[in-house]
């Protein structure tokens, strides 16, 4: 596969789960990939090694999306190191699932800083470095369409803000030929929400297909939106959720 040949990509939160799967998929499509991580340096180096094994450049960077400087700075670093920036996959995120009355101001500040502010700042910085044909793909959640039980208020609120960000960026950047879209994963088998975890069966039963998805299935959608066949797709939401929101 070489639909991304010659492209330069930044994936935030790219050392595990959906981020890692996306970084690897885009590398297999021919892109050079920079990605950020906060913890788990060993895992980040493993992802980098796999990207390089695919014959592409891999540039891991430790950066905390909670820091405004790190969020925008990662974009500048990636664009400078790769010589250009064609695609931003804004994947870094945190989730605090807890009863409403137990949420603290610290919880609110960190979730909004990582999930909303960082997504805005990275997209803003990326837009300043992209040429015509650039792509911004943001990772949302199925909980923007359906919150099936208590405890998801803060997480759903933060990810719902990304829908507005996506549609607004699509309008702001459309005249420059840059697209912005958002992908909403459903229950996905990752180390943060494993398919054999204590709440897995109930989540799987909420989907029309009756199963968890894989990080690779989400990455496939991201790869489409980042590629040449999605040139006329912008400002849109895409559910990769097995029918969770149906």
Backbone as CSV, one residue per row, in Angstrom:
resi,resn,N_x,N_y,N_z,CA_x,CA_y,CA_z,C_x,C_y,C_z
1,UNK,0.849,-1.190,0.000,0.000,0.000,0.000,0.886,1.242,0.000
2,UNK,0.548,2.214,-0.820,1.351,3.430,-0.879,0.510,4.688,-1.102
3,UNK,-0.740,4.671,-0.620,-1.609,5.824,-0.827,-1.124,7.050,-0.067
4,UNK,-0.254,6.849,0.932,0.268,7.962,1.723,1.738,8.214,1.428
5,UNK,2.245,7.705,0.346,3.662,7.855,0.014,4.054,9.324,-0.029
6,UNK,5.133,9.657,0.664,5.642,11.016,0.678,4.963,11.935,1.668
7,UNK,3.991,11.423,2.426,3.267,12.250,3.381,3.938,12.219,4.751
8,UNK,3.752,13.306,5.481,4.269,13.427,6.842,3.097,13.539,7.803
9,UNK,3.110,12.706,8.842,1.968,12.561,9.749,2.411,12.791,11.192
10,UNK,1.545,13.419,11.970,1.701,13.471,13.426,0.493,12.822,14.063
11,UNK,0.734,11.837,14.928,-0.319,11.187,15.712,-0.066,11.512,17.175
12,UNK,-0.979,12.190,17.828,-0.805,12.439,19.255,-1.325,11.233,20.032
13,UNK,-0.620,10.894,21.099,-0.985,9.702,21.855,-0.802,8.447,21.026
14,UNK,0.382,8.305,20.408,0.571,7.242,19.419,1.336,6.024,19.886
15,UNK,1.516,5.850,21.190,2.332,4.729,21.649,1.528,3.476,21.982
16,UNK,0.204,3.580,21.994,-0.610,2.408,22.350,-2.014,2.563,21.789
17,UNK,-2.755,1.472,21.838,-4.161,1.491,21.472,-4.425,2.015,20.072
18,UNK,-5.455,2.834,19.960,-5.864,3.371,18.668,-4.752,4.217,18.048
19,UNK,-4.051,4.980,18.866,-2.977,5.813,18.346,-1.866,5.004,17.709
20,UNK,-1.449,3.945,18.387,-0.387,3.096,17.844,-0.849,2.397,16.574
21,UNK,-2.069,1.867,16.593,-2.594,1.194,15.401,-2.664,2.147,14.216
22,UNK,-3.028,3.400,14.486,-3.111,4.393,13.425,-1.730,4.750,12.887
23,UNK,-0.784,4.955,13.780,0.576,5.260,13.351,1.133,4.154,12.469
24,UNK,0.909,2.913,12.864,1.412,1.779,12.088,0.688,1.643,10.759
25,UNK,-0.619,1.864,10.750,-1.382,1.758,9.499,-0.918,2.811,8.493
26,UNK,-0.733,4.050,8.959,-0.324,5.105,8.042,1.107,4.889,7.553
27,UNK,1.945,4.302,8.388,3.298,3.956,7.947,3.248,2.889,6.860
28,UNK,2.380,1.905,7.040,2.247,0.867,6.011,1.704,1.447,4.707
29,UNK,0.943,2.537,4.821,0.429,3.209,3.626,1.485,4.084,2.962
30,UNK,2.648,4.220,3.616,3.747,4.944,2.997,4.157,6.238,3.657
31,UNK,3.518,6.620,4.769,3.811,7.896,5.414,4.972,7.787,6.395
32,UNK,5.679,8.894,6.578,6.599,9.041,7.695,5.778,9.540,8.879
33,UNK,6.061,9.016,10.073,5.167,9.249,11.200,5.924,9.752,12.427
34,UNK,5.525,10.916,12.902,5.912,11.393,14.220,4.743,11.110,15.161
35,UNK,5.047,10.781,16.394,3.967,10.553,17.353,4.414,10.935,18.751
36,UNK,3.436,11.328,19.560,3.726,11.724,20.934,3.295,10.640,21.907
37,UNK,3.890,10.707,23.084,3.509,9.819,24.185,3.861,10.522,25.484
38,UNK,3.234,10.102,26.569,3.508,10.696,27.879,4.293,9.721,28.743
39,UNK,3.799,8.508,28.851,4.471,7.468,29.623,4.677,6.255,28.725
40,UNK,5.399,5.280,29.235,5.596,4.058,28.468,6.597,4.227,27.348
41,UNK,7.799,4.694,27.703,8.811,4.914,26.668,9.149,3.631,25.922
42,UNK,9.180,2.510,26.632,9.516,1.245,25.980,8.502,0.915,24.888
43,UNK,7.224,1.106,25.173,6.198,0.832,24.170,6.322,1.794,22.996
44,UNK,6.652,3.043,23.282,6.826,4.014,22.201,7.970,3.591,21.282
45,UNK,9.049,3.108,21.873,10.182,2.679,21.055,9.830,1.438,20.227
46,UNK,8.963,0.588,20.762,8.519,-0.583,20.007,7.703,-0.159,18.786
47,UNK,6.810,0.816,18.978,6.030,1.322,17.849,6.961,1.946,16.808
48,UNK,7.934,2.727,17.278,8.883,3.356,16.363,9.647,2.302,15.559
49,UNK,10.050,1.234,16.234,10.790,0.175,15.548,9.941,-0.488,14.472
50,UNK,8.658,-0.662,14.745,7.775,-1.283,13.763,7.531,-0.356,12.569
51,UNK,7.464,0.937,12.822,7.328,1.892,11.719,8.573,1.844,10.834
52,UNK,9.720,1.819,11.470,10.974,1.765,10.709,11.105,0.453,9.954
53,UNK,10.580,-0.631,10.537,10.614,-1.926,9.847,9.765,-1.898,8.580
54,UNK,8.788,-0.995,8.556,7.954,-0.828,7.361,8.636,0.076,6.331
55,UNK,9.843,0.536,6.664,10.596,1.350,5.726,10.324,2.835,5.805
56,UNK,9.696,3.281,6.899,9.349,4.689,7.031,10.077,5.320,8.214
57,UNK,10.131,6.644,8.228,10.720,7.361,9.348,9.766,7.326,10.537
58,UNK,10.337,7.167,11.739,9.552,7.190,12.971,10.189,8.184,13.927
59,UNK,9.385,9.101,14.442,9.899,10.121,15.347,9.033,10.196,16.593
60,UNK,9.394,9.464,17.654,8.637,9.551,18.900,9.055,10.760,19.725
61,UNK,8.091,11.383,20.371,8.357,12.556,21.199,7.556,12.456,22.487
62,UNK,8.248,12.574,23.614,7.524,12.639,24.881,6.929,14.036,25.032
63,UNK,5.617,14.118,25.142,4.930,15.401,25.269,3.611,15.177,25.984
64,UNK,3.300,16.025,26.928,2.058,15.919,27.685,1.037,16.893,27.115
65,UNK,-0.036,16.361,26.557,-1.057,17.210,25.940,-1.710,18.159,26.934
66,UNK,-1.571,17.876,28.229,-2.148,18.763,29.237,-1.435,20.104,29.269
67,UNK,-0.210,20.139,28.785,0.537,21.394,28.746,0.316,22.111,27.431
68,UNK,-0.128,23.352,27.493,-0.425,24.102,26.265,0.806,24.193,25.376
69,UNK,1.969,24.388,25.977,3.193,24.478,25.191,3.539,23.177,24.508
70,UNK,3.336,22.060,25.210,3.614,20.753,24.624,2.684,20.461,23.456
71,UNK,1.424,20.836,23.583,0.430,20.524,22.544,0.794,21.181,21.227
72,UNK,0.981,22.481,21.243,1.324,23.194,20.015,2.766,22.913,19.607
73,UNK,3.644,22.776,20.600,5.051,22.541,20.304,5.291,21.233,19.579
74,UNK,4.480,20.217,19.868,4.637,18.921,19.199,4.413,19.060,17.694
75,UNK,3.481,19.917,17.317,3.208,20.124,15.891,4.409,20.778,15.208
76,UNK,4.939,21.810,15.828,6.082,22.499,15.246,7.283,21.565,15.148
77,UNK,7.493,20.786,16.192,8.597,19.825,16.193,8.448,18.822,15.058
78,UNK,7.261,18.260,14.914,7.035,17.246,13.879,7.215,17.834,12.485
79,UNK,6.631,19.006,12.266,6.729,19.631,10.945,8.177,19.970,10.601
80,UNK,8.930,20.440,11.588,10.334,20.771,11.352,11.154,19.508,11.109
81,UNK,10.911,18.478,11.910,11.706,17.256,11.811,11.425,16.498,10.514
82,UNK,10.176,16.520,10.071,9.806,15.795,8.855,9.884,16.659,7.604
83,UNK,10.050,17.957,7.808,10.152,18.857,6.674,8.830,19.338,6.133
84,UNK,7.734,18.848,6.684,6.399,19.236,6.255,5.404,18.568,7.195
85,UNK,4.131,18.919,7.074,3.081,18.228,7.822,1.844,18.154,6.949
86,UNK,1.428,16.935,6.659,0.263,16.717,5.802,-0.965,16.259,6.571
87,UNK,-0.742,15.511,7.655,-1.859,14.917,8.382,-1.626,15.052,9.884
88,UNK,-2.650,15.507,10.593,-2.675,15.464,12.051,-3.766,14.506,12.480
89,UNK,-3.405,13.519,13.281,-4.392,12.657,13.924,-4.366,13.007,15.402
90,UNK,-5.407,13.691,15.846,-5.481,14.166,17.230,-6.161,13.092,18.071
91,UNK,-5.340,12.271,18.698,-5.836,11.093,19.400,-5.628,11.152,20.915
92,UNK,-4.693,11.951,21.389,-4.392,11.987,22.821,-5.645,12.341,23.616
93,UNK,-5.901,11.593,24.660,-7.085,11.858,25.470,-7.026,11.143,26.795
94,UNK,-7.811,11.637,27.726,-7.942,10.989,29.027,-9.423,10.864,29.343
95,UNK,-9.747,9.894,30.182,-11.135,9.695,30.568,-11.271,9.536,32.061
96,UNK,-12.174,10.280,32.639,-12.518,10.105,34.051,-13.983,9.701,34.088
97,UNK,-14.225,8.435,34.331,-15.597,7.923,34.428,-15.924,7.771,35.902
98,UNK,-16.792,8.630,36.389,-17.081,8.661,37.825,-18.413,9.361,38.059
99,UNK,-19.057,9.077,39.190,-20.315,9.755,39.508,-20.143,11.268,39.516
100,UNK,-21.181,11.975,39.137,-21.132,13.423,39.006,-20.661,14.097,40.286
101,UNK,-21.169,13.629,41.433,-20.844,14.315,42.687,-19.442,14.011,43.194
102,UNK,-18.730,13.117,42.520,-17.365,12.821,42.956,-16.313,13.504,42.090
103,UNK,-16.729,14.145,41.004,-15.784,14.816,40.120,-15.239,16.072,40.788
104,UNK,-13.932,16.256,40.694,-13.275,17.400,41.311,-12.908,18.433,40.254
105,UNK,-12.555,19.602,40.711,-12.107,20.642,39.790,-10.845,20.193,39.060
106,UNK,-9.987,19.463,39.749,-8.776,18.948,39.110,-9.131,17.987,37.973
107,UNK,-10.159,17.154,38.190,-10.614,16.256,37.123,-11.078,17.057,35.916
108,UNK,-11.899,18.066,36.184,-12.444,18.882,35.096,-11.326,19.574,34.323
109,UNK,-10.402,20.165,35.057,-9.323,20.908,34.403,-8.458,19.995,33.539
110,UNK,-8.098,18.815,34.047,-7.215,17.940,33.274,-7.935,17.366,32.049
111,UNK,-9.168,16.905,32.215,-9.881,16.314,31.073,-10.113,17.354,29.980
112,UNK,-10.505,18.537,30.367,-10.736,19.574,29.354,-9.420,20.045,28.732
113,UNK,-8.359,20.077,29.521,-7.063,20.492,28.986,-6.561,19.511,27.939
114,UNK,-6.677,18.221,28.225,-6.159,17.209,27.306,-7.116,16.981,26.143
115,UNK,-8.387,16.805,26.442,-9.336,16.394,25.404,-9.829,17.536,24.527
116,UNK,-9.850,18.741,25.065,-10.404,19.869,24.297,-9.323,20.888,23.937
117,UNK,-8.685,21.455,24.974,-7.697,22.502,24.678,-6.567,21.998,23.791
118,UNK,-6.035,20.833,24.122,-4.926,20.300,23.323,-5.365,20.001,21.891
119,UNK,-6.568,19.467,21.729,-7.065,19.194,20.378,-7.185,20.486,19.581
120,UNK,-7.670,21.540,20.228,-7.769,22.833,19.554,-6.388,23.370,19.186
121,UNK,-5.479,23.368,20.153,-4.163,23.961,19.922,-3.356,23.195,18.879
122,UNK,-3.446,21.870,18.892,-2.699,21.096,17.896,-3.279,21.306,16.498
123,UNK,-4.606,21.346,16.405,-5.228,21.585,15.102,-4.913,22.993,14.593
124,UNK,-4.944,23.955,15.489,-4.621,25.332,15.111,-3.184,25.423,14.597
125,UNK,-2.258,24.805,15.332,-0.856,24.838,14.913,-0.647,24.069,13.615
126,UNK,-1.315,22.924,13.490,-1.172,22.116,12.279,-1.680,22.867,11.060
127,UNK,-2.798,23.556,11.218,-3.357,24.307,10.097,-2.369,25.345,9.580
128,UNK,-1.561,25.882,10.483,-0.580,26.871,10.083,0.597,26.298,9.323
129,UNK,0.761,24.967,9.376,1.897,24.335,8.693,1.477,23.501,7.487
130,UNK,0.177,23.344,7.277,-0.296,22.479,6.199,-0.492,23.234,4.891
131,UNK,-0.243,22.532,3.800,-0.541,23.041,2.474,-1.900,22.482,2.022
132,UNK,-2.337,22.844,0.846,-3.587,22.313,0.296,-3.528,20.786,0.278
133,UNK,-4.615,20.162,0.660,-4.646,18.708,0.746,-4.372,18.178,2.144
134,UNK,-4.147,19.076,3.102,-3.905,18.650,4.476,-5.134,17.999,5.093
135,UNK,-4.892,17.178,6.099,-5.972,16.447,6.760,-5.850,16.572,8.281
136,UNK,-6.958,16.875,8.934,-7.038,16.839,10.392,-8.111,15.823,10.760
137,UNK,-7.696,14.786,11.478,-8.630,13.742,11.915,-8.561,13.675,13.431
138,UNK,-9.706,13.861,14.065,-9.784,13.864,15.522,-10.513,12.616,15.990
139,UNK,-10.030,12.047,17.087,-10.671,10.859,17.646,-11.639,11.273,18.748
140,UNK,-12.913,10.978,18.542,-13.949,11.301,19.509,-14.339,10.076,20.315
141,UNK,-15.643,9.838,20.444,-16.145,8.672,21.172,-17.608,8.446,20.822
142,UNK,-18.031,7.203,20.940,-19.440,6.874,20.734,-20.334,7.537,21.777
143,UNK,-19.732,8.000,22.882,-20.525,8.626,23.940,-20.988,10.026,23.583
144,UNK,-20.589,10.544,22.421,-21.175,11.811,21.975,-22.592,11.601,21.466
145,UNK,-22.912,10.364,21.093,-24.245,10.048,20.569,-25.112,9.338,21.596
146,UNK,-24.476,8.627,22.525,-25.248,7.829,23.473,-24.452,7.645,24.751
147,UNK,-25.001,8.109,25.859,-24.391,7.896,27.173,-25.313,6.942,27.926
148,UNK,-25.001,5.651,27.942,-25.965,4.654,28.390,-26.092,4.495,29.899
149,UNK,-25.183,5.086,30.653,-25.237,4.910,32.106,-24.582,6.101,32.778
150,UNK,-24.838,6.303,34.072,-24.209,7.416,34.788,-22.691,7.268,34.827
151,UNK,-22.024,8.385,35.047,-20.575,8.360,35.225,-19.798,8.942,34.066
152,UNK,-20.448,9.156,32.925,-19.729,9.597,31.745,-19.852,11.074,31.431
153,UNK,-20.377,11.862,32.373,-20.674,13.263,32.086,-19.463,14.041,31.598
154,UNK,-18.377,13.989,32.348,-17.209,14.799,32.009,-16.570,14.337,30.706
155,UNK,-16.417,13.034,30.537,-15.803,12.502,29.324,-16.649,12.824,28.096
156,UNK,-17.955,12.582,28.199,-18.842,12.852,27.063,-18.877,14.335,26.724
157,UNK,-18.856,15.175,27.747,-18.842,16.619,27.517,-17.601,17.032,26.742
158,UNK,-16.457,16.537,27.176,-15.205,16.933,26.531,-15.149,16.457,25.086
159,UNK,-15.576,15.243,24.836,-15.506,14.719,23.467,-16.573,15.339,22.570
160,UNK,-17.717,15.712,23.150,-18.743,16.384,22.354,-18.251,17.729,21.850
161,UNK,-17.393,18.385,22.619,-16.831,19.661,22.175,-16.030,19.496,20.891
162,UNK,-15.483,18.308,20.677,-14.665,18.073,19.494,-15.498,18.020,18.215
163,UNK,-16.786,17.756,18.354,-17.660,17.797,17.174,-17.751,19.228,16.661
164,UNK,-17.963,20.167,17.576,-17.990,21.569,17.188,-16.657,22.033,16.631
165,UNK,-15.580,21.587,17.248,-14.250,21.933,16.746,-14.077,21.445,15.315
166,UNK,-14.473,20.207,15.066,-14.301,19.612,13.735,-15.090,20.374,12.683
167,UNK,-16.343,20.646,12.957,-17.168,21.342,11.980,-16.661,22.764,11.741
168,UNK,-16.205,23.413,12.803,-15.696,24.774,12.662,-14.398,24.804,11.869
169,UNK,-13.498,23.867,12.156,-12.245,23.816,11.412,-12.496,23.493,9.941
170,UNK,-13.499,22.652,9.677,-13.833,22.355,8.284,-14.219,23.634,7.543
171,UNK,-14.995,24.491,8.183,-15.395,25.759,7.570,-14.219,26.724,7.454
172,UNK,-13.414,26.792,8.510,-12.281,27.712,8.524,-11.255,27.367,7.437
173,UNK,-11.055,26.074,7.211,-9.934,25.633,6.377,-10.342,25.113,5.005
174,UNK,-11.640,25.003,4.761,-12.089,24.444,3.493,-11.586,25.201,2.283
175,UNK,-11.505,26.517,2.397,-11.034,27.310,1.273,-9.591,27.054,0.927
176,UNK,-8.863,26.467,1.860,-7.449,26.129,1.626,-7.282,24.670,1.211
177,UNK,-8.402,23.973,1.058,-8.315,22.570,0.651,-7.872,21.644,1.755
178,UNK,-8.045,22.059,3.016,-7.705,21.227,4.173,-9.003,20.703,4.778
179,UNK,-9.065,19.409,5.028,-10.273,18.812,5.584,-10.129,18.541,7.077
180,UNK,-11.270,18.466,7.755,-11.312,18.143,9.188,-12.495,17.220,9.422
181,UNK,-12.229,16.074,10.022,-13.268,15.087,10.312,-13.021,14.466,11.677
182,UNK,-14.047,13.821,12.215,-13.932,13.189,13.520,-14.425,11.749,13.451
183,UNK,-13.709,10.863,14.105,-14.044,9.441,14.162,-14.458,9.097,15.585
184,UNK,-15.619,8.433,15.712,-16.138,8.066,17.023,-16.010,6.554,17.233
185,UNK,-15.000,6.098,17.948,-14.907,4.665,18.243,-15.964,4.248,19.268
186,UNK,-16.402,3.006,19.135,-17.255,2.409,20.147,-16.401,1.646,21.141
187,UNK,-16.922,0.566,21.719,-16.094,-0.262,22.597,-14.968,-0.897,21.788
188,UNK,-13.747,-0.515,22.085,-12.579,-0.981,21.341,-11.646,-1.710,22.300
189,UNK,-11.126,-2.832,21.853,-10.243,-3.659,22.678,-8.863,-3.012,22.785
190,UNK,-8.628,-2.309,23.879,-7.330,-1.711,24.166,-6.985,-2.017,25.619
191,UNK,-5.766,-1.652,26.018,-5.397,-1.926,27.402,-6.188,-1.078,28.387
192,UNK,-6.761,0.032,27.922,-7.570,0.871,28.793,-9.007,0.369,28.919
193,UNK,-9.450,-0.415,27.950,-10.818,-0.939,27.964,-10.821,-2.314,27.309
194,UNK,-10.181,-3.283,27.945,-9.979,-4.583,27.295,-11.273,-5.359,27.080
195,UNK,-11.275,-6.160,26.032,-12.457,-6.944,25.687,-12.728,-8.056,26.690
196,UNK,-11.779,-8.309,27.591,-12.010,-9.291,28.649,-12.107,-8.621,30.021
197,UNK,-12.356,-7.310,30.034,-12.458,-6.566,31.281,-13.788,-6.785,31.977
198,UNK,-13.937,-6.256,33.189,-15.135,-6.494,33.988,-16.419,-5.928,33.405
199,UNK,-16.314,-4.902,32.554,-17.503,-4.291,31.973,-17.642,-4.595,30.485
200,UNK,-16.819,-5.502,30.004,-16.767,-5.754,28.566,-18.054,-6.365,28.023
201,UNK,-18.601,-7.323,28.720,-19.780,-7.999,28.184,-20.941,-7.032,28.005
202,UNK,-21.163,-6.177,29.003,-22.284,-5.234,28.902,-22.052,-4.243,27.768
203,UNK,-20.809,-3.816,27.553,-20.524,-2.896,26.453,-20.727,-3.571,25.101
204,UNK,-20.259,-4.795,24.984,-20.431,-5.526,23.728,-21.909,-5.711,23.407
205,UNK,-22.713,-5.977,24.415,-24.142,-6.200,24.211,-24.864,-4.928,23.766
206,UNK,-24.264,-3.764,24.010,-24.873,-2.511,23.568,-24.687,-2.269,22.077
207,UNK,-23.793,-3.012,21.443,-23.564,-2.836,20.015,-24.519,-3.716,19.208
208,UNK,-24.780,-3.314,17.985,-25.622,-4.128,17.109,-24.910,-5.415,16.702
209,UNK,-23.586,-5.369,16.636,-22.828,-6.542,16.222,-22.483,-7.470,17.378
210,UNK,-22.694,-7.001,18.591,-22.493,-7.861,19.754,-21.042,-8.162,20.078
211,UNK,-20.121,-7.292,19.680,-18.712,-7.533,19.965,-17.945,-6.228,20.100
212,UNK,-16.785,-6.340,20.667,-15.834,-5.237,20.690,-15.228,-5.058,19.296
213,UNK,-14.786,-3.833,19.026,-14.012,-3.588,17.833,-12.530,-3.651,18.143
214,UNK,-11.721,-3.518,17.121,-10.273,-3.514,17.293,-9.714,-2.138,16.951
215,UNK,-8.549,-1.856,17.500,-7.898,-0.589,17.192,-7.604,-0.480,15.705
216,UNK,-7.321,-1.606,15.083,-7.028,-1.610,13.655,-8.246,-1.215,12.822
217,UNK,-9.451,-1.553,13.291,-10.660,-1.161,12.569,-10.857,0.352,12.616
218,UNK,-10.522,0.959,13.737,-10.586,2.421,13.818,-9.512,3.038,12.929
219,UNK,-8.322,2.466,12.975,-7.209,2.982,12.167,-7.535,2.944,10.677
220,UNK,-8.291,1.948,10.253,-8.661,1.859,8.839,-9.514,3.047,8.420
221,UNK,-10.423,3.469,9.289,-11.239,4.644,8.981,-10.383,5.901,8.947
222,UNK,-9.476,6.028,9.904,-8.583,7.184,9.920,-7.759,7.221,8.638
223,UNK,-7.254,6.060,8.217,-6.438,6.002,7.005,-7.233,6.460,5.785
224,UNK,-8.501,6.081,5.709,-9.338,6.551,4.597,-9.454,8.064,4.616
225,UNK,-9.755,8.629,5.785,-9.945,10.077,5.882,-8.645,10.842,5.640
226,UNK,-7.524,10.208,5.933,-6.228,10.847,5.717,-5.746,10.714,4.285
227,UNK,-6.389,9.853,3.524,-5.898,9.520,2.191,-6.555,10.292,1.060
228,UNK,-6.146,10.004,-0.162,-6.599,10.763,-1.330,-8.067,10.567,-1.678
229,UNK,-8.669,9.455,-1.263,-10.063,9.202,-1.616,-11.049,10.029,-0.795
230,UNK,-10.565,10.714,0.238,-11.452,11.496,1.108,-11.326,12.992,0.867
231,UNK,-10.903,13.360,-0.315,-10.662,14.773,-0.612,-11.919,15.625,-0.487
232,UNK,-13.100,15.029,-0.730,-14.356,15.781,-0.689,-15.153,15.482,0.581
233,UNK,-14.474,14.996,1.598,-15.127,14.656,2.865,-14.584,15.574,3.944
234,UNK,-15.442,16.395,4.520,-14.985,17.279,5.590,-16.154,17.694,6.472
235,UNK,-15.826,18.019,7.704,-16.841,18.438,8.666,-17.774,17.324,9.083
236,UNK,-17.339,16.079,8.938,-18.233,14.934,9.131,-17.821,14.081,10.331
237,UNK,-18.820,13.348,10.846,-18.606,12.408,11.948,-18.732,10.984,11.414
238,UNK,-17.842,10.113,11.846,-17.840,8.714,11.420,-17.795,7.802,12.632
239,UNK,-18.821,6.988,12.768,-18.889,6.044,13.889,-18.249,4.719,13.486
240,UNK,-17.297,4.269,14.277,-16.725,2.927,14.151,-17.052,2.246,15.471
241,UNK,-18.336,1.894,15.609,-18.839,1.504,16.926,-19.678,0.232,16.921
242,UNK,-19.689,-0.493,15.817,-20.458,-1.730,15.786,-21.945,-1.551,15.953
243,UNK,-22.426,-0.331,15.709,-23.855,-0.055,15.896,-24.218,0.325,17.303
244,UNK,-23.262,0.776,18.075,-23.498,1.198,19.469,-24.561,2.283,19.551
245,UNK,-24.506,3.224,18.615,-25.419,4.362,18.664,-26.676,4.138,17.831
246,UNK,-26.833,2.950,17.251,-27.988,2.683,16.384,-29.285,2.626,17.189
